[in-house]
């Protein structure tokens, strides 16, 4: 069972009171409003509404506190039934977080009439090759460096016309970045004055006539790579959790499926700022099976997993880009556990295991959870209100934790049958699994 309420009665009991409803603004989501008139149950649908290309993440039924003595369940029940009549797929969609929003500033009829009534659907595009390509371009834009004012020469960078001669003069580490550029581009890249091109001369003293040179760059100690060269991401969930944590020698497993690009961008942004510290020893990016048909996806054999143990930003970023570009959508549940196990196998000595997960996507291979032999710390992204119990279960079973933007949840002490309240909602531990109650 998913983490959404399963019936009209359960939805009607999940009431949140606010002065005035304000729509959430999340860059990776689309908002669809379905208004109705004050005191009426008939919904005003757009001329055409096709949700086949979208996953509805959350749905708010917004109304007003008039009359205050009425719980308005009968009216709101009819509104829900009208919604399900037009869009029946929403009734059984387990990943939707439902809320009833009662606007308390609408206790007076004259005010209530002019306030919004109806449904607000928060949607994200279902992943396909087109949306993944768009997300990849958005991610690259996020990571595009901003112009820097200071003209600071880079350290640990060498320009060479002949690669053999360079290796004679310097001990080049195996993870050194090699770039081929024109001489002018190389000088700009290293921060040197373009007039330096005249220092590259033949034995007779004339400038060398070459079309390209090689730039060798060893990570670490580069004074030009300051944080100001990257744009600060608008969303900061991943960055805040990493900054709060004290993890070292990390294995990081990241979901790069539908609309997760803002969080992948945050991971790469944080990694860039801490590139010299090398706290992350292994990166794993997964896309739930590349282009594999859903009926061929089996627990532990789904694939779409890309990893690197490089500490070089460009290498890690290219690995993430490759994982994203090879993903082509499919079912919403994803192969998180398979990706975790692949990462642990690749880095058995990693001291800390972190997973960047999509709260809107259930885990397809929970049957493999008993094979995970170390604590998993989960950074949960895209939360509207309810927390997907699959990730609570993973954290509890492994002795790990769940981390939200401003809160850290340690669940290891929760006993069978015990209940906990998270963000105003009840979860119970039943049969070793967390279950969303109401």
N, C-alpha and C positions, 0 to 999 in steps of 0.2 A: 504494500500500500504506500502511496506517496504521502506527502506532508500537507496536502490541501485538505480542507474539510470535505467530507464525502457526501453530504446531503444538504438540502435546503435548510432544514432545521438547524444543522450545525453552523452553516454560514450565517444564519440570522442571529445566532448567539454571539458572534464575534464582533461586538460593537466597540468602536473607538470614538471617543468624544473629542472634538476639536472646536475652537471658536469659529474658524472659517477654513474650508478645505483648500489646500494648495497642491497642485499637481507636482509630482517629483520631476526633476529634470536630470535624466541620465543620458549621456551622449550616445550610448550604444543601444538605446531603446526608443521605440516609436510609441506615441500615445494616441489611442483611438477613443474619442468621447462619444457616448451614446446617450444623449440627454432625454429627459422626459419633463413634462409640465408639472408644476406644483400640484400635489395631491392626486396625480394621475399615474397609471401604471403603463400606459402605452409609450414605447420607446421610439425615438426618431433615429432610424438607421440611415447611414449614407446610401446613396443610390446604388452603390456596389460595394460590398465588403467581402473580401476573400481572405480568410485566415489560414489557408492552406500553406502559404509561404511564410507564416509567422508562428512563433511559439509564444503563447500568452504566459507571461511570468507572474503577473499579479492583476487582480481585478478589484476595484473599489466601487461599492454601491454608495453613492453620496446622496444624503437627504438632509432635512432640517428638523430642528427640535420644536415642531409645531404639529399638533398640540403637545405640550410637554408631558401631559398626563397619559399619553398614548405611546405604547412601545412601537407602534406602526408596523408590527410584524406582518399583519394581513396584507397591507399595501406593498411592503417590500417583498413579500412572498410572491405576489402577482408579478411584480417587476422582474424577479428572478425567473419565474416560469416563462415570461415573455422573452427574456434573453435566451433561455435554453431552447425555446421553440424555434427561434431564428438561428441560433448558433448551438446546436445540440452537442457539438464536440467539446464544448467548455465544461459540460456537466461532469464528465468522467476524466478530465485531464488532471492527472495527479500532481503535476508540478505547479499548479496555480496557487498563489497565496491570496485568499479571499478576505476582504474586510468590509464591514459596514461603517461608514463614516457619518456620524451624527453631528451636524454643525450647530453648536450651541448658541451662536449669535442669531440663529433663526427662530428663536422662541416666540417672536412677535410676528403675526401673519404678514403685516405690511413689509417686513424685512425678508421674511422667508420666501415670499413670492418671487423676489428678484435674485435669489441665490441659485446656484447650480444644483440640479437634481438629475440623477441618472448614473450611468456606469462610466468608469474610466478604466480602460484596458491598457496595460503596459506590455508591449510586445517587443520581441527581437526577431530579426529575420532568421528563418531556418537555414542552416548552413548548406551551401552548395558551392560549386566552383566559382560562381560569380561573386557571392558574398564573401567568400574566403579571400579572393583576390582584392576585393575592396578593403577588407579588414587589414590585409597585409600592407596595402598602401597607406592606410591610416596609421598603422604601427610605425612604418618607416618615417612618416611625417612627424610623429611624436618624438622620434629619436633623432631628428635632424638637428644638428647643432646650431645654436644661435651665433651670430657674429660676435667675435670677441674684440674688445677695444685694444687690448694690449697686444703688441707684436712681440711675442716671447719665443725665442728659438727653442725647438724641442730638444730634449736630451735623449741619449740612447738611440739616436737615429744616424744612420750612415748612408751616404749616397755613393754609389759605385757604378762605373761604366762596365766593368768586368767583374762578374760574380766570383770567378775563381780567385782573382787578386784580393777581393774583399775577405774571403775565407782564409787566405794566408795571413792577413793582418789582424783579424779579429776572431775570437772564439764565438761562434754564432749558436745560440741555444736552439733546440729543435722546435720550439713554439714561436720563434721569431716571425713577425709578420713581414711578408715580402710584397712590395708593390712595384709595378712597372709604370713609369711616368715619363713624360717629356722632361728635359732638363729644367725648363721654366716651372713646370708643375711641381717638380721635386723640391726646388728651392722654396717655392711658396709653402709647400707642405711642411717643410722643416723649419719654416720661420726665418729663413735667411734672405738677405737682400738679393734681388734678382741679378744684380751686378756680379754676384759671386760666380755666375756662369763662366766668367772669363778666367777663373782660377783652374778650370778644367782644360789643360793644355796638352798638346802633343810634346814629344821630346824636342822638337824644333821651336817650341814656344808659342805655336799658334793654337787658338782655341780648337778643341776637339769638335769635329762635326759628327754628332750622334743624334739620332732621332729619339732615343729613349735611354733612360738610366734605371738603375734598380735602387729602391729605398728599402733598407733593412731597419726594422724597428723592434727593439727589445722592450717588453712591457716593464713598467716600474720606473719611478724617479723622473717622470716626464712633467716638467713644471708647467707646460702649456695645457695640460689636461685638467683643468679646474672644473668645478661643478657648474660654473657659469656658462660653460660651453654647451650645456644641454638644457632643453626646455623642461621646466618642472611640470609633471603630469597634473591634470586637474583633479583626478581621483587619487587618493593617497592611501588606500587600505593596505596594500602590500608594503609600501614604504614605511608606514607607521608601525606595522607589526615587526618588520625586520629591525627597525630602529629600537623598538622596545625589547626585543629578544637579545639573549646573550649567547646565541648559538655559534659554535665554531665547527670547522671541518664538516661543512654541510653537504648533504645530498638534497637537491631541490628538484621536485617532480612537478611539472606545470602543465595544466590543461590549456591547450591552444585551440580548442574547438570554438564553435559559434560565439562571436561577440566577446571573446575573452581577451582581445588585443589590448584593451587599456591596462589590464593587469599584467600581461606579458611585458608591456612597455614599462610598467613600474618596476618589475623584476630586473629588466635590463638597465634601467636608469639607476637603480640602487647598486647593481653590480658594477656599473661604470664608475660610480662614486667611490667604490671600495675595491677597485680592481687591483690595487697594489697589496691589499690585505690578504686576498686569496682565501677568504673564509668559506667560499663555496667550492668544493672539490669536484662535484659531479652535477651536471645539469641533465635532466630528462624532460623532453617535451613530447606530449602525446596528442593524437588527433582522432582516436577511436577508429583505427582500421584503414587509414588511407582511403582507397576507393572500393573497399570490400563491401559486398552486398550484406544487408543486415541479416539475412537468413544463413549466412556463412560465418557470422561472428560467433565464436565459441569462447568461454572463459579461459583466459590464458593463451589464446591463439588468435586474438583479434588483430594485433599489430598496430602499425602507425606510431611507432615509438622511435624517437631520435635522441641520441645522447652524445655528450662530449665531456671530457674532463679538462678541457682547456680553461685557462684563466684569462684568456685574451678576449676582450669585448667583441671584436669583429667576428671571431670564430663562433662564440656563443650566439651572437645575434644571427649569423647566417644559419646556424643549426635550427634556431627557432623559426626563422623564415622558411626553411625547407620543410619543417614539420607542418607549418600552416599551409603552405602552397600545395602540399600533397594531400591535405584533408578535403573531403568532398561531401561531408554531411552524412545523414543517415538517422538512425534512431536517437532519441534524446539521451537515454542511459549510456554511460561511457565506461571505458575499461581502466578505471583508476587503479585498481589493485594490480592488474597486470603490469602497468607502468611502474608502480611502486616496487614490485618484485624485480623488474628489470634493472631499476636503479640500484637496489640493494645488492644485486648480483654484480653489477659493474663496479660498485664501490663498497665492498663489505667492511672496510675500515672507517667509513664515514661515521662520525660520532652522532650527528643529528640528522633526522629525516624530516623534511618539510614538504608539504604538498599544497600547491596553489590550486584550489578547486572551485568549480562553478556550482553555487548553491542551487541553481535551477535544474541541474542535471543529476538524476539519480545514478547510482553506481550499478553497472550491469553485472559485475563479477564479484559480488560480495561472498560468493561461495569459496573464493580463494583467500579470504581474510585470515583464516587460521594459519596460513603460510607466512604471514608477516611477523617477523621475530624481533621487532624493536619498536619503540614508541614512535608514533607518527603525529607530527604537529601540523595541523591543517589551517591554512589561511583561507577563509571562506569569503568568496566574492559574489557580488550581485544579490545581496540580501535585501528584500523589501521589508519583510517582517518575520515570517516564519523561517526556522532553520531546518534544513533538510536533515531528517534523522539518520540517514545513511552515514553522514560525516560525524555525527555524535557517536554513532556505534563504532566507527573505525577508531576514533580517538580513544574511546573507553576500552575497547578490546585490546588495543596495543599499549595501553598505559600512556597515551599521548595527551593532546590538548587541542582545543579549537580556538582560533583567534579571529576576532572581528576587528573592525576599524579601531574601536575604542575600548575593547573588552577582551580579556583572556579567560577562557573557560577550561578549568581542570576537572575532568569527569571521572577520573580513575577510581574515586571512592564511592561512586553511586552503586547501590546494591540492587539486586533483583527485586522488582516490585516497587522500588522507590520512585517518587515523582520529583521533578524539578520544574521550576518556572523560569523560562527564558523569554525576555522581551514580552512579558505578559501572557505567555502561552505555556500550557502544561505538556510535559513529555513524561512518559513512564518507561521504565526499563522492564520489558516483558520478554522472557525467553532469550536474554542476552542481547536484545536489540532495543533501541529507543523507538518509541511510537508516539506520534503526534496525537494529542487527545482533543484539544479544542482551541 
